[in-house]
Structures are given as C-alpha cells and as structure tokens.
Amino acid sequence: MSFVSDLRVVLRGRDFKRLFATRLVSQFSDGVFQFAVAGYAFFTPEKQTSATEAAVAFAVLLLPYSILGPFAGVLIDRWSRRQILVIAPIVRGGSLLVAALLVALNAPDLVFYATALVVLGVNRFFLSALSAGLPHVVEGERLLLAANAVTPTSGTIATFIGAGSGFLLRMLFGPAHSGTALILVVSGVLFGLSAFVAATMARDLLGPTYDPRLPQAREAVRNVLTGLVDGARHVLHKRSPAAALGGMAAHRFMYGLTIVMTVMLYRYYFTTDVEAGLSEITGVLATSGAGFFVAALITPWATERFRPEGWIPIMLATGGVLELALCLPFHQAGFLAAGFVLGVTGQSVKICADTIVQRDVEDVYLGRVFSIYDMLFNGMLVLAATVAAFLLPANGKSYVVLAVASLGYVAAAVVFRLFTGGAISRRAPEQLPQQ
C-alpha cells in the first residue's frame, strides 16, 4: 500500500481523524519549539558552543525526563489518555510562556533549560499517551501497521515543517534573545490549540482498559520502580518487542553521534559564520524530513514482504553502509544525502518498532513499555552525545566518530537478525480493506 492509500484507509475512522489531528497540531508546535531551543543552544552569536556543551544541553533536556518516564507510564496505564491529551498541551503552553519571559529577561541558561525540561517532559508524556491510545482507534495488525506508518511519520513531518517555520520566524524576529522569546510565545499558543482538538474525543475512547487488579494511581506512583520492572519483565519475555526496542535504541545511539558531529561541523568546519551555519544545516533538516516521508511510503510495502522484524535489520545495515560512503569525504553534499538516508532508516525502524510493541504487548502494560521506549529513545541520544564530547575535535571533523556510527548500524543489524532469527513469523500480514 502507498502512503496515500494507507492514509485514506485509516482516515475513514472518525476517532482516528481526531487523534491524528491532535498529533499534527502538537508536533508542528513542537517543531517550532525545538528550533528555538537549538538556535538558542547552538547558534547564538554570543556563544561558542563546544561538543561538551552540546552534550550538556542534550543531558539537561533529555536525561532527566528519561528518569521521570516510568512515572508517566504507570499513569498512562490508569488515567484517561484522552484527558492527558487535553491537559498536557495547556501545561506545555503555559511553560513556554514562562520560558519566553526568561529568555527576554536574559535569565541564566540553566534556568531556561529547567523550564524547557518541563516542556519536553510533558511532551514525551503526551506522545506516550498518543502511542498507547492508537490501537483503540484502529482494528487489526495490518491496519495498525498502516496507522503507524502514517501517524507518527506525519507527526514527524509536521515537526520538521514546524522547525522550518521556526527558521522563518527567526528571520522575521531576528537572532537576538528577544526574537527567540517571540518564537517561544508562538509555539506556546500553538501547543494550547492541540488541547481543543483532543477535547472533541470521548473521555474513555483511548483507554486504558479497566483492570480491577491494578492499584490506584497514587499507590502505583509509590511503587513506580516495581511497575517499571514488571513492564521490562513483560517485554523481555517477548522476543520480538525486546528486539524492536534494542534496534530502536541502537539507531538512536548511532544517530546521536551523527547529530552532534553534524552540528559541530556546520558550526565550525563548513563555515564559521553563525547565521550561515544555521541556514545551511536546515538543508540537512529538510533532507531528513524527506527521508521520514519516504519511510512512510516504503515501509508498509516492505513489511508486506519482509515483516517488521525483517525490515528493521535491512534498514539498519543500509543506513550504516550509506552513511559511511556519503560522509567519508566530509563534504556538505554528503551530509545532506546522509540526512535523507538516516531519515528513512530511523523512521522505518520506528514504524516497525511501534507496530511490534503495540501488536505483541498487552494493553495493560503498554504505558509502562512505552515509558521504557522513551527512556531508551532519549537516554541513548544523551549517551551518544556524551561519547561524542570525548571523541570529537573542536571543529567536529572525526573519522573515528563516523566509523563508530556507521559500523555500529551494521553491527546492530547483525545482532538483531541473530536474536530474532528463529522468532520471525512467516504468517502473512492481514490485508487492508479493499478500496
């Protein structure tokens, strides 16, 4: 099935449309916010960002939420997921207005990052609720695969478009702190709009499925570590979901190495002008966005032939080989092309991993498993940024980092295939309804 065909099929459901619209509005505003943070952290004229400082920025923004992630999981498994989608955007919007004020007042960086951490933490909580709620608005494995191809992918594309809009807003408002503050205000208002879209859904539509054996939320929070262990034990007893999480984590580590190296290259190696570097790195952002879209086109077709468990190692190996070939000369054209390749690789792996987890993990565990998913998703990027800080030179050009990232993809593909070799189902996937 093509992306358009998949989208047309899943959009037949009224409830799916509402969940889909909630994601698009939210992730567009998230793209505006992420561009504001990236511009503030890495491309502010007054700052001389090093690889170590880049790693600190990633840690401040992502690692603490990885610690808080399990708390989100137990609540997602107990609270109305629709209510989460209504309340979270309001909290994010208010937090962004505070962040804008802090930037305008030239508050210390750590104060700004603390506020940004609240925004990103709530956002991951929001995205976990979206993922856990998706099986409640589609039916059947094949339709779920199609939904996973068009919804997270479309949301990611919306994020890229939002980031592009953030770039245009920066041109309009200027690179100074006052301009960043105005971009944050725009993002905050957009965040709030997604709450109105989510409010059109029924309160109990997205689950979770009621289970009288579960403790109340307050008790569950007190026993969050036990809940996290239960979720990990549940997924580890299911070979395909465990391998899917491992494949996603491997991608995020290799991708993190590549991201930090690319940022430093565009900041100091390809050009020393801040605004020129920011303008040129948006080209990588654009090619990555195109790669995400192409992943949505090819993944449903590919998984009809290889199954999700077969497509993940193919994409990991392909991404690693092509990244090395394209980036080894350290020319900008190669990194533009690599942005596209890794966009296809990463989103293909994510579509398959989401589908495997949603297909094989019981609903009552989905929130906790997706919290583990988010911990790995964020934590591996932070770990990669930390490793890059030790390996990268000041200008970002490193054959060692490129080799580790590229060969790491290939090694991850081999390990994934060995781990799932005997577990990959040969059953033909369900067919989508006829047009």
C-alpha positions as CSV (number, residue, x, y, z in Angstrom):
1,M,0.0,0.0,0.0
2,S,1.2,3.5,-0.7
3,F,1.3,6.3,1.9
4,V,-1.7,8.0,0.3
5,S,-3.7,4.7,0.2
6,D,-2.8,3.9,3.8
7,L,-3.8,7.4,4.9
8,R,-7.1,7.2,3.0
9,V,-8.0,3.9,4.7
10,V,-7.2,4.9,8.2
11,L,-8.9,8.3,7.9
12,R,-12.2,6.5,7.4
13,G,-12.4,6.3,11.1
14,R,-13.8,9.4,12.8
15,D,-12.0,8.8,16.0
16,F,-8.7,8.2,14.2
17,K,-9.1,11.5,12.4
18,R,-9.3,13.3,15.8
19,L,-6.3,11.6,17.3
20,F,-4.4,12.2,14.0
21,A,-5.3,15.9,14.1
22,T,-4.2,16.2,17.7
23,R,-0.8,14.8,16.9
24,L,-0.3,17.0,13.9
25,V,-1.1,20.3,15.7
26,S,1.0,19.3,18.7
27,Q,4.0,18.2,16.7
28,F,4.0,21.2,14.4
29,S,4.2,23.4,17.5
30,D,6.9,21.1,18.9
31,G,9.0,21.7,15.8
32,V,8.8,25.5,16.3
33,F,9.9,25.0,19.9
34,Q,12.8,22.6,19.1
35,F,14.1,25.0,16.5
36,A,14.0,27.8,19.1
37,V,15.9,25.7,21.6
38,A,18.5,24.5,19.0
39,G,19.1,28.1,17.8
40,Y,19.4,29.3,21.4
41,A,21.8,26.5,22.5
42,F,24.0,26.0,19.4
43,F,23.7,29.0,17.1
44,T,23.5,32.1,19.3
45,P,26.1,34.6,18.1
46,E,27.2,35.3,21.7
47,K,28.0,31.7,22.4
48,Q,31.0,29.5,21.4
49,T,29.4,26.0,21.7
50,S,31.8,23.0,22.2
51,A,30.9,19.4,21.9
52,T,31.0,19.1,25.7
53,E,28.5,21.9,26.0
54,A,26.3,20.3,23.3
55,A,26.4,17.1,25.4
56,V,25.4,19.0,28.5
57,A,22.5,20.6,26.6
58,F,21.2,17.2,25.4
59,A,21.6,15.8,29.0
60,V,19.7,18.7,30.6
61,L,16.9,18.5,28.0
62,L,16.5,14.7,27.7
63,L,18.1,12.7,30.5
64,P,16.0,13.9,33.4
65,Y,12.8,13.0,31.5
66,S,14.2,9.5,31.0
67,I,14.3,9.3,34.8
68,L,10.7,10.6,35.1
69,G,9.5,8.4,32.2
70,P,8.3,5.5,34.4
71,F,6.0,7.7,36.4
72,A,4.3,8.7,33.1
73,G,3.9,5.0,32.3
74,V,2.0,4.0,35.4
75,L,-0.3,7.0,35.0
76,I,-0.9,6.4,31.3
77,D,-2.0,2.8,32.2
78,R,-4.5,4.2,34.7
79,W,-5.7,7.7,33.8
80,S,-7.9,8.6,30.8
81,R,-5.5,9.0,27.9
82,R,-7.8,11.5,26.3
83,Q,-7.6,13.7,29.4
84,I,-3.9,13.5,29.2
85,L,-4.1,14.8,25.6
86,V,-6.3,17.7,26.8
87,I,-4.4,18.8,29.9
88,A,-0.8,18.3,28.7
89,P,-0.9,20.9,25.9
90,I,-2.2,23.5,28.4
91,V,0.7,22.8,30.8
92,R,3.2,23.0,27.9
93,G,1.8,26.2,26.5
94,G,2.0,27.9,29.9
95,S,5.5,26.6,30.5
96,L,6.6,28.0,27.1
97,L,5.3,31.5,28.0
98,V,7.4,31.3,31.2
99,A,10.4,30.2,29.1
100,A,9.8,33.2,26.7
101,L,9.8,35.6,29.6
102,L,13.1,34.1,31.0
103,V,14.8,34.4,27.6
104,A,13.6,38.0,27.2
105,L,15.0,38.9,30.7
106,N,18.4,37.2,29.8
107,A,18.0,34.7,32.6
108,P,20.8,32.2,33.2
109,D,20.9,29.2,30.8
110,L,20.2,26.7,33.5
111,V,17.0,28.4,34.4
112,F,15.9,28.4,30.8
113,Y,16.8,24.7,30.4
114,A,14.9,23.8,33.5
115,T,11.8,25.3,32.0
116,A,12.5,23.7,28.7
117,L,12.8,20.4,30.5
118,V,9.3,20.7,31.8
119,V,8.0,21.3,28.3
120,L,9.9,18.3,26.9
121,G,8.9,16.1,29.8
122,V,5.2,16.9,29.4
123,N,5.6,16.4,25.6
124,R,7.0,12.9,26.0
125,F,4.2,12.1,28.4
126,F,1.8,13.4,25.7
127,L,3.4,11.4,22.9
128,S,3.3,8.2,25.0
129,A,-0.4,8.7,25.5
130,L,-0.8,9.1,21.8
131,S,1.0,5.9,21.0
132,A,-0.8,3.9,23.7
133,G,-4.1,5.2,22.5
134,L,-3.6,4.4,18.8
135,P,-4.7,0.7,19.0
136,H,-8.1,1.9,20.3
137,V,-9.0,3.8,17.1
138,V,-7.8,1.1,14.5
139,E,-8.5,-2.6,14.2
140,G,-6.3,-5.4,13.0
141,E,-2.5,-5.8,12.7
142,R,-2.3,-4.6,9.1
143,L,-4.4,-1.6,9.7
144,L,-2.3,-0.8,12.8
145,L,0.8,-1.1,10.7
146,A,-0.7,1.4,8.2
147,A,-1.7,3.7,11.1
148,N,1.9,3.6,12.5
149,A,3.2,4.4,9.0
150,V,1.0,7.5,8.5
151,T,0.6,8.9,12.1
152,P,4.0,9.1,13.7
153,T,5.6,9.8,10.3
154,S,3.1,12.5,9.5
155,G,3.7,13.9,13.0
156,T,7.4,13.9,12.5
157,I,7.0,15.6,9.1
158,A,4.8,18.2,10.9
159,T,7.7,18.6,13.4
160,F,10.1,19.3,10.5
161,I,7.6,21.8,9.0
162,G,7.3,23.4,12.3
163,A,11.1,23.7,12.6
164,G,11.2,25.2,9.1
165,S,8.5,27.7,10.3
166,G,10.7,28.4,13.3
167,F,13.6,29.2,10.9
168,L,11.3,31.7,9.1
169,L,10.2,33.2,12.4
170,R,13.9,33.6,13.4
171,M,14.4,35.5,10.1
172,L,11.4,37.7,10.9
173,F,12.1,38.3,14.6
174,G,15.9,38.2,14.5
175,P,18.6,36.0,16.2
176,A,18.7,38.0,19.4
177,H,17.1,36.8,22.7
178,S,14.0,38.9,22.1
179,G,13.5,37.1,18.8
180,T,13.8,33.7,20.5
181,A,11.3,34.7,23.1
182,L,8.8,35.6,20.4
183,I,9.3,32.2,18.7
184,L,8.6,30.5,22.1
185,V,5.4,32.5,22.5
186,V,4.2,31.4,19.1
187,S,5.0,27.8,20.0
188,G,3.2,28.0,23.3
189,V,0.0,29.3,21.7
190,L,0.1,26.5,19.1
191,F,0.7,23.9,21.8
192,G,-2.5,25.1,23.5
193,L,-4.6,24.6,20.4
194,S,-4.0,20.8,20.3
195,A,-6.0,20.6,23.6
196,F,-9.1,21.8,21.8
197,V,-8.7,19.2,19.2
198,A,-8.2,16.4,21.7
199,A,-11.3,17.6,23.7
200,T,-13.5,16.5,20.7
201,M,-12.8,12.8,21.6
202,A,-14.8,10.9,24.1
203,R,-13.2,10.7,27.5
204,D,-12.9,6.9,27.6
205,L,-12.1,6.4,23.9
206,L,-8.3,5.8,24.2
207,G,-8.3,3.6,27.3
208,P,-6.7,2.3,29.3
209,T,-8.7,-1.0,29.6
210,Y,-10.0,-1.2,33.1
211,D,-8.3,-3.8,35.2
212,P,-9.6,-4.1,38.8
213,R,-6.4,-5.9,39.8
214,L,-4.4,-2.7,39.3
215,P,-3.6,-0.5,42.3
216,Q,-4.8,3.1,42.3
217,A,-2.6,5.7,40.6
218,R,-1.3,7.2,43.9
219,E,-0.2,3.7,45.1
220,A,1.2,2.9,41.7
221,V,3.4,6.1,41.8
222,R,4.8,5.0,45.1
223,N,5.7,1.7,43.6
224,V,6.9,3.0,40.2
225,L,10.1,1.0,40.1
226,T,8.2,-2.2,40.7
227,G,5.9,-1.2,37.8
228,L,8.9,-0.5,35.6
229,V,10.5,-3.8,36.4
230,D,7.1,-5.5,35.6
231,G,7.0,-3.8,32.3
232,A,10.6,-4.7,31.5
233,R,10.0,-8.3,32.5
234,H,6.9,-8.5,30.4
235,V,8.6,-7.2,27.2
236,L,11.8,-9.3,27.8
237,H,9.6,-12.5,27.7
238,K,8.5,-11.4,24.2
239,R,11.4,-11.7,21.9
240,S,10.2,-9.5,19.0
241,P,9.2,-6.5,21.2
242,A,12.5,-6.8,23.1
243,A,14.5,-6.9,19.8
244,A,12.5,-3.9,18.4
245,L,13.4,-1.8,21.5
246,G,17.0,-2.8,21.1
247,G,17.1,-1.9,17.4
248,M,15.5,1.4,18.1
249,A,18.0,2.1,20.9
250,A,20.9,1.2,18.7
251,H,19.7,3.6,16.0
252,R,19.3,6.4,18.5
253,F,22.9,6.0,19.7
254,M,24.4,6.0,16.2
255,Y,22.1,8.8,15.2
256,G,23.1,10.8,18.2
257,L,26.8,10.5,17.4
258,T,25.9,11.7,13.9
259,I,23.8,14.6,15.1
260,V,26.4,16.1,17.4
261,M,29.1,15.7,14.8
262,T,26.9,17.3,12.1
263,V,26.1,20.3,14.4
264,M,29.7,20.9,15.2
265,L,30.7,20.6,11.5
266,Y,28.2,23.2,10.4
267,R,29.1,25.4,13.3
268,Y,32.9,25.4,12.9
269,Y,34.1,23.3,9.9
270,F,31.9,24.1,6.9
271,T,31.6,27.7,7.9
272,T,32.5,29.9,10.9
273,D,29.5,32.3,10.4
274,V,26.7,31.5,12.9
275,E,23.8,32.5,10.7
276,A,25.3,30.8,7.6
277,G,25.8,27.6,9.6
278,L,22.3,27.7,10.8
279,S,20.9,28.3,7.3
280,E,23.0,25.5,5.8
281,I,22.1,22.9,8.5
282,T,18.5,23.5,7.7
283,G,19.2,21.7,4.5
284,V,20.1,18.6,6.5
285,L,16.9,19.1,8.4
286,A,14.9,19.3,5.1
287,T,16.5,16.1,3.6
288,S,15.9,14.3,6.9
289,G,12.2,15.3,6.7
290,A,12.1,14.0,3.2
291,G,13.6,10.7,4.4
292,F,10.9,10.4,7.1
293,F,8.2,10.9,4.4
294,V,9.8,8.3,2.1
295,A,9.9,5.8,5.0
296,A,6.1,6.1,5.3
297,L,5.9,5.3,1.6
298,I,8.1,2.2,1.5
299,T,7.6,0.7,5.0
300,P,4.1,-0.7,4.5
301,W,5.1,-2.1,1.1
302,A,8.3,-3.6,2.5
303,T,6.8,-5.1,5.6
304,E,4.2,-7.0,3.4
305,R,7.2,-8.8,2.1
306,F,9.7,-9.0,4.9
307,R,7.5,-8.4,8.1
308,P,8.5,-5.7,10.5
309,E,11.1,-8.0,12.2
310,G,12.8,-8.4,8.8
311,W,12.7,-4.8,7.7
312,I,14.5,-3.4,10.8
313,P,17.9,-5.1,10.2
314,I,17.7,-4.3,6.5
315,M,17.3,-0.6,7.2
316,L,19.9,-0.5,10.0
317,A,22.5,-2.2,7.7
318,T,21.6,0.0,4.7
319,G,21.8,3.2,6.8
320,G,25.3,2.3,8.2
321,V,26.8,1.4,4.8
322,L,25.4,4.5,3.1
323,E,26.4,6.9,5.9
324,L,30.0,5.8,5.7
325,A,30.1,6.1,1.9
326,L,28.4,9.5,1.8
327,C,30.1,11.2,4.7
328,L,33.6,9.9,4.5
329,P,34.7,12.8,2.2
330,F,33.4,15.3,4.7
331,H,31.6,17.5,2.1
332,Q,28.3,19.2,2.7
333,A,26.6,17.4,-0.1
334,G,27.4,14.0,1.5
335,F,25.8,15.1,4.8
336,L,22.7,16.4,3.0
337,A,22.3,13.0,1.4
338,A,23.1,11.2,4.7
339,G,20.3,13.2,6.3
340,F,17.9,11.7,3.9
341,V,19.3,8.2,4.3
342,L,19.2,8.3,8.1
343,G,15.7,9.9,8.0
344,V,14.5,6.8,6.0
345,T,16.4,4.5,8.3
346,G,15.2,6.0,11.6
347,Q,11.6,6.3,10.8
348,S,11.4,2.9,9.2
349,V,12.8,1.4,12.4
350,K,10.4,3.4,14.5
351,I,7.3,2.4,12.5
352,C,8.2,-1.2,12.8
353,A,9.2,-1.0,16.4
354,D,5.9,0.8,17.3
355,T,3.9,-1.8,15.5
356,I,5.7,-4.7,17.1
357,V,5.3,-3.3,20.6
358,Q,1.6,-2.4,20.1
359,R,0.9,-5.7,18.4
360,D,2.6,-8.0,21.0
361,V,2.4,-6.2,24.3
362,E,-0.8,-6.4,26.3
363,D,-2.7,-3.2,26.6
364,V,-2.4,-3.0,30.4
365,Y,1.4,-2.9,30.0
366,L,1.6,-0.5,27.0
367,G,2.1,2.7,29.0
368,R,5.0,1.2,31.0
369,V,6.6,-0.3,27.9
370,F,6.3,3.0,26.0
371,S,7.9,4.7,29.0
372,I,10.8,2.2,28.7
373,Y,10.8,3.1,25.0
374,D,11.1,6.8,25.8
375,M,13.8,6.2,28.3
376,L,15.8,4.4,25.6
377,F,14.9,6.9,22.9
378,N,16.2,9.8,25.0
379,G,18.8,8.1,27.1
380,M,20.7,6.6,24.1
381,L,20.9,10.0,22.4
382,V,22.3,11.6,25.6
383,L,24.8,8.7,25.9
384,A,25.8,9.2,22.3
385,A,26.3,13.0,22.9
386,T,28.5,12.2,25.9
387,V,30.6,9.8,23.9
388,A,30.9,12.3,21.1
389,A,32.1,15.0,23.5
390,F,35.1,12.9,24.3
391,L,35.8,11.9,20.7
392,L,35.1,15.0,18.6
393,P,37.7,17.7,17.9
394,A,36.8,21.3,18.2
395,N,35.7,21.6,14.6
396,G,33.7,18.4,14.6
397,K,35.6,16.5,11.9
398,S,36.3,13.0,13.1
399,Y,36.8,9.8,11.1
400,V,36.6,7.8,14.3
401,V,33.1,9.0,15.2
402,L,31.9,8.5,11.6
403,A,33.3,4.9,11.7
404,V,31.8,4.1,15.0
405,A,28.4,5.4,13.9
406,S,28.4,3.7,10.5
407,L,29.8,0.3,11.6
408,G,27.6,0.4,14.7
409,Y,24.5,0.4,12.5
410,V,25.7,-2.7,10.6
411,A,26.6,-4.4,13.9
412,A,23.2,-3.7,15.3
413,A,21.6,-5.2,12.2
414,V,23.6,-8.4,12.6
415,V,22.7,-8.7,16.3
416,F,19.0,-8.0,15.7
417,R,18.9,-10.7,13.0
418,L,20.6,-13.2,15.2
419,F,18.3,-12.5,18.1
420,T,15.1,-12.7,16.1
421,G,16.1,-15.3,13.5
422,G,14.0,-18.1,14.9
423,A,11.2,-15.9,16.1
424,I,10.2,-14.0,12.9
425,S,6.7,-15.1,12.0
426,R,6.1,-16.3,8.5
427,R,2.4,-15.6,8.7
428,A,1.2,-13.3,6.0
429,P,0.1,-10.0,7.5
430,E,-3.6,-9.0,7.4
431,Q,-4.8,-7.2,4.3
432,L,-6.3,-3.8,4.4
433,P,-9.9,-3.4,3.4
434,Q,-10.3,-3.2,-0.4
435,Q,-10.6,0.2,-2.0
